[in-house]
Amino acid sequence: MAKTPHVSRRMMLGTALAAAAASSAVAATPKTETIAIIGTGNVGTALGKRWGALGHTIVYGSRTPESEKIKLLVKSSGKKASAVTQKDAGKTATIIVMAVPAAAGIEALKALGDISGKIVIDAMNEMTFQDGKLIEPTEPEALAARLQAAAPGAFVVKALNVTSSRAMTDPAVTGGPVVVPIAGGNAEAKLRVTALLKALGLEVFDMGGADAYKHVEHLGRIYVAYGATHRPQRLEFGFRTWAPPQGR
């Protein structure tokens, strides 16, 4: 009878580590997506250029898609970039990034029509100022929750609302890892968004399901309030996580 090959614990551990590394590599290398970016401000522009350079198809949704400014943006966003009106941008997209002023977010999303099955990244922050200070929004529900209600067949992931466009363009300018808190009710949608963010050199901190939308939006208000009150110093603000030493 042939002897069964002996498998040591060390060999088993090595195999497990190799499998984990391979799985991590796959998660960090997203499949090619068609990404509609609604809004061509600093955030939309930074994301479109970076993802376009990685081979994704970028479709900018703009109020002036034929303007020279947008034509130049398209040229700098990879070989598969284009620009259309905002209402047409989501037709071929698998992922939609909402990067317009929050006050216009719900109507801009509704204008896309039926986007069932698509992922919506909500990168917006609701900002209301009174006497020069940021105050809490009057709406009881999180903006992301209202977006989800407006597009019940889509999968809304709150992300990138606490990350500066400069850090999106080049995370190395911060001198350390940049952490993006995210929240969403669909696990697969969060995994696909996580892969896209990691491909940009960003780290991801999963805050939880749809019930955590508000937590991420509160972090966004801290981010905005800090920027508003420290603007003369030209400081930037972001988040990081780290593991404490063992035994602490």
C-alpha positions in Angstrom: 0.0 0.0 0.0 1.3 3.4 -0.9 2.2 5.7 1.9 0.2 8.9 2.3 2.6 11.8 1.9 3.3 13.5 5.2 2.1 17.1 5.4 3.8 19.1 8.1 2.1 21.9 10.0 4.7 24.3 8.4 3.7 23.2 4.9 0.0 23.6 5.8 0.6 27.1 7.2 2.6 28.1 4.1 -0.2 26.9 1.8 -2.7 28.8 3.8 -0.6 32.0 3.8 -0.1 31.7 0.0 -3.8 31.3 -0.5 -4.6 34.3 1.7 -2.0 36.4 -0.2 -3.5 35.4 -3.6 -7.0 36.2 -2.3 -5.8 39.6 -1.1 -4.2 40.3 -4.5 -7.4 39.6 -6.3 -9.4 41.9 -3.9 -6.8 44.6 -4.5 -7.0 44.3 -8.3 -10.6 45.2 -9.3 -12.1 44.0 -12.6 -12.5 46.7 -15.2 -15.6 48.7 -14.5 -17.6 51.3 -16.3 -17.8 54.2 -13.9 -20.2 57.1 -14.3 -19.0 60.2 -12.4 -21.8 62.6 -11.7 -20.1 66.0 -11.2 -16.8 67.3 -12.5 -15.5 69.2 -9.5 -12.3 68.4 -7.7 -13.5 65.0 -6.4 -15.0 63.8 -9.6 -12.0 65.0 -11.6 -9.5 63.3 -9.3 -11.3 60.0 -9.3 -12.0 60.0 -13.0 -8.3 60.6 -13.9 -7.0 58.0 -11.5 -9.4 55.2 -12.4 -9.2 56.1 -16.1 -5.4 55.6 -15.9 -6.0 52.2 -14.4 -8.0 51.1 -17.5 -11.6 51.6 -16.3 -14.1 53.2 -18.6 -15.0 56.6 -17.3 -18.3 58.4 -18.2 -18.5 61.9 -16.9 -22.0 63.3 -16.3 -21.8 67.0 -16.9 -24.2 69.9 -17.4 -21.8 71.1 -20.2 -20.3 67.9 -21.8 -19.3 69.7 -24.9 -17.3 72.5 -23.2 -13.6 72.8 -23.8 -12.9 72.2 -20.1 -14.8 68.9 -20.1 -13.1 67.8 -23.4 -9.7 68.4 -21.8 -10.8 66.4 -18.8 -11.9 63.5 -21.0 -8.5 63.5 -22.8 -6.7 63.2 -19.4 -8.9 60.4 -18.1 -7.7 57.4 -20.1 -8.4 56.0 -23.5 -12.0 54.9 -22.7 -13.3 58.2 -21.2 -16.2 60.2 -22.5 -18.6 62.9 -21.3 -22.4 63.0 -21.6 -25.2 64.8 -19.9 -25.8 63.9 -16.3 -29.1 62.1 -17.0 -27.4 59.9 -19.7 -24.3 59.1 -17.7 -25.6 56.1 -15.8 -27.0 54.1 -18.7 -23.9 51.9 -19.4 -22.3 52.3 -16.0 -21.8 49.5 -13.5 -20.8 51.9 -10.8 -22.1 55.5 -10.3 -20.2 58.1 -8.2 -22.3 60.9 -6.9 -19.9 63.9 -6.6 -22.3 66.9 -7.0 -23.2 69.3 -4.2 -25.3 67.4 -1.7 -28.3 69.7 -2.1 -28.6 68.5 -5.7 -27.8 64.9 -5.0 -31.2 63.4 -4.7 -32.6 65.0 -7.9 -29.4 64.2 -9.8 -29.8 60.6 -8.8 -33.4 60.4 -9.8 -32.6 62.0 -13.2 -30.5 58.9 -14.0 -33.7 56.8 -14.3 -33.8 53.1 -13.4 -30.3 52.2 -12.1 -31.4 48.9 -10.5 -28.4 46.5 -9.9 -25.9 49.3 -10.1 -23.6 50.4 -7.2 -23.8 54.1 -6.1 -20.9 55.6 -4.3 -22.1 58.6 -2.3 -19.1 60.9 -1.9 -21.2 63.9 -0.9 -21.3 65.9 2.4 -24.4 67.9 3.5 -23.1 71.3 4.5 -25.2 73.9 6.2 -23.5 76.9 7.7 -24.9 79.4 10.2 -22.9 82.4 11.4 -19.8 80.9 9.7 -20.1 77.6 11.6 -21.2 74.2 10.3 -24.5 73.0 11.8 -26.2 69.7 11.8 -28.5 69.0 8.9 -32.2 69.3 9.5 -33.0 66.0 7.7 -33.4 63.2 10.3 -32.2 60.5 7.8 -28.7 60.2 6.5 -28.2 61.5 2.9 -27.1 58.0 1.8 -30.3 56.5 3.2 -32.3 59.0 1.2 -30.4 58.2 -1.9 -31.1 54.5 -1.3 -34.8 55.3 -0.9 -34.7 57.2 -4.2 -33.1 54.3 -6.0 -34.3 51.2 -4.1 -32.9 48.7 -6.7 -29.4 50.1 -6.5 -26.7 49.5 -3.8 -25.6 52.7 -2.1 -22.1 52.7 -0.5 -21.1 55.8 1.5 -17.4 56.5 0.8 -14.8 59.2 0.0 -16.7 62.0 1.8 -13.8 62.4 4.3 -11.0 62.2 1.8 -9.5 65.3 0.1 -9.1 65.3 -3.7 -5.4 65.8 -3.3 -5.2 62.5 -1.3 -7.3 60.8 -4.0 -4.8 62.0 -6.6 -1.7 61.0 -4.6 -2.1 59.4 -1.1 1.6 59.7 -0.6 1.3 63.5 -0.1 -0.1 62.8 3.4 3.1 61.0 4.6 1.2 57.9 5.6 -1.8 55.6 4.8 -5.1 57.3 4.0 -8.1 55.5 5.5 -11.5 55.8 3.8 -14.5 54.9 6.1 -17.3 53.2 4.2 -20.8 51.9 5.0 -23.4 50.1 2.9 -26.1 47.4 3.1 -24.8 45.1 0.4 -21.6 43.1 1.2 -20.7 42.5 -2.5 -21.1 46.2 -3.4 -18.7 47.1 -0.5 -16.1 44.6 -1.7 -16.2 46.0 -5.2 -15.9 49.6 -3.9 -13.1 48.5 -1.6 -11.1 47.0 -4.5 -11.5 50.2 -6.5 -10.3 52.3 -3.5 -7.3 50.0 -2.7 -6.2 50.3 -6.3 -5.9 54.0 -5.7 -3.5 53.3 -2.8 -6.2 54.0 -0.2 -7.0 51.9 2.9 -10.6 51.1 3.7 -12.3 50.9 7.1 -15.7 49.2 6.9 -18.0 51.0 9.4 -20.9 48.6 8.9 -24.2 48.3 7.1 -26.8 50.9 6.1 -27.3 51.7 9.8 -23.7 53.1 9.7 -24.4 55.7 7.0 -24.8 58.3 9.7 -21.6 57.5 11.4 -19.6 58.0 8.1 -21.5 61.2 7.5 -20.7 62.5 11.0 -17.0 61.9 10.2 -17.6 63.9 7.0 -19.0 66.9 9.0 -15.9 66.8 11.3 -13.8 66.8 8.1 -15.7 69.8 6.6 -15.8 71.7 9.9 -12.1 71.4 10.4 -11.3 72.5 6.9 -13.6 75.5 7.2 -12.1 76.7 10.5 -8.5 76.0 9.6 -8.6 77.2 6.0 -6.1 80.1 6.5 -3.4 77.6 7.7 -3.9 75.5 4.6 -4.0 72.3 6.7 -5.6 69.1 5.4 -7.5 66.6 7.5 -8.0 62.8 7.2 -8.4 59.6 9.1 -6.1 56.7 9.9 -6.4 53.4 11.7 -3.6 51.3 13.3 -3.3 48.1 15.4 -2.0 48.7 18.9 1.0 46.6 20.0 0.1 43.2 21.4 -0.5 43.2 25.1 -1.6 46.9 25.2 
